[in-house]
């Protein structure tokens, strides 16, 4: 996941050297959300407010992790302009609604119900590297796995990614069906690692 990649970079580790990427099945959009009655509607307003007061911003990753990378990359806030709060997934929306944080970085699927009812809304004006605004899960295999075995798993996940069950699941969860494997997946992960390394 992007979160694991950031943690490894901070610790000077590199999982990609020890494993072979097998498949990615989907990506998920990350949104920055505020309460439905919040005066903030876009990123420019949040930046303006951050010049005069320290904002409380929540996320699901550890302090200094992927959500803070997104906060600083997309919103353009320096670490001293906000207080970061790591929140449990099941408590994040209620924490935003209760005023514990002013802004919340959260996967869109976890915020979907609150977004649809108007309890919260996503702020606009965010631009930058599209993949940084996504969460994804990549399946890895041991480096010493045989080529025939890796090809076997390629086929298994390829067939599954095209199944009606998986397509329906992606629609229901709000995920983007994004099957990727082999050299294409390896290139994607290396590019992500390079981008994150520069940002960190």
MODA-V147895 format. One record per backbone hydrogen bond with DSSP energy under -0.5 kcal/mol. NH is the residue of the N-H (numbers start at 0). CO is the residue of the C=O. E is the energy in kcal/mol with one decimal. If there is no record, write none. Layout:
<<NH CO E> <NH CO E>>
This chain:
<<4 0 -2.0> <5 1 -2.3> <6 2 -2.0> <7 3 -2.3> <8 4 -2.3> <9 5 -2.4> <10 6 -1.3> <11 7 -0.5> <11 8 -0.9> <12 7 -3.2> <16 13 -1.4> <17 14 -1.7> <18 14 -1.3> <19 140 -3.2> <20 18 -0.5> <21 138 -3.1> <22 138 -1.3> <23 179 -2.2> <24 136 -0.7> <26 175 -2.2> <27 134 -2.6> <29 132 -2.6> <30 105 -2.9> <32 30 -0.6> <32 103 -3.0> <33 120 -2.5> <35 118 -3.1> <37 34 -1.8> <40 38 -0.5> <42 123 -2.3> <44 41 -0.5> <45 41 -1.4> <46 42 -2.6> <47 43 -2.1> <48 44 -2.4> <49 45 -2.2> <50 46 -0.7> <50 47 -0.9> <51 48 -1.6> <52 48 -1.8> <54 52 -0.6> <54 80 -1.6> <56 54 -0.6> <56 82 -2.5> <57 102 -3.0> <58 84 -1.9> <64 61 -2.4> <68 64 -1.8> <69 65 -2.2> <70 66 -2.4> <71 67 -2.5> <72 68 -2.2> <73 69 -3.0> <74 69 -0.7> <74 70 -1.3> <75 70 -0.6> <76 70 -0.9> <80 77 -2.1> <81 78 -1.0> <82 54 -3.3> <83 81 -0.5> <84 56 -2.3> <86 58 -3.0> <90 87 -2.0> <91 87 -1.1> <91 88 -0.5> <94 90 -2.2> <95 91 -1.9> <96 92 -2.6> <97 93 -2.2> <98 95 -1.1> <99 94 -2.4> <100 94 -0.8> <101 55 -3.2> <102 55 -1.4> <103 32 -2.3> <104 57 -2.7> <105 30 -2.4> <105 103 -0.6> <107 28 -3.1> <109 106 -0.8> <110 106 -0.9> <110 107 -0.5> <111 107 -0.7> <114 110 -2.5> <115 111 -2.8> <116 112 -1.8> <117 113 -0.6> <117 114 -0.6> <118 113 -1.2> <119 113 -1.5> <120 33 -2.5> <122 31 -2.5> <123 40 -2.1> <131 128 -0.9> <132 128 -0.8> <132 129 -1.1> <133 130 -1.4> <134 27 -3.0> <136 25 -0.8> <138 22 -3.2> <140 19 -2.6> <142 17 -1.4> <144 141 -1.7> <149 145 -2.2> <150 146 -2.5> <151 147 -1.7> <152 148 -1.9> <153 149 -2.5> <154 150 -2.0> <155 151 -2.1> <156 152 -2.5> <157 153 -2.2> <158 154 -2.7> <159 155 -2.1> <160 156 -2.5> <161 157 -1.1> <162 159 -1.4> <166 162 -2.4> <167 163 -2.7> <168 164 -2.3> <169 165 -2.5> <170 166 -1.8> <171 167 -2.6> <172 168 -2.5> <173 169 -1.3> <174 169 -2.0> <175 26 -3.3> <176 174 -0.7> <177 24 -1.5> <177 175 -0.6> <179 23 -2.0> <181 21 -0.6> <183 180 -0.9> <184 180 -1.2> <185 181 -2.4> <186 182 -2.6> <187 183 -2.0> <188 184 -2.5> <189 185 -2.4> <190 186 -2.2> <191 187 -2.4> <192 188 -2.6> <193 189 -2.2> <194 190 -2.6> <195 191 -2.8> <196 192 -2.3> <197 193 -2.0> <198 194 -1.9> <199 195 -2.6>>
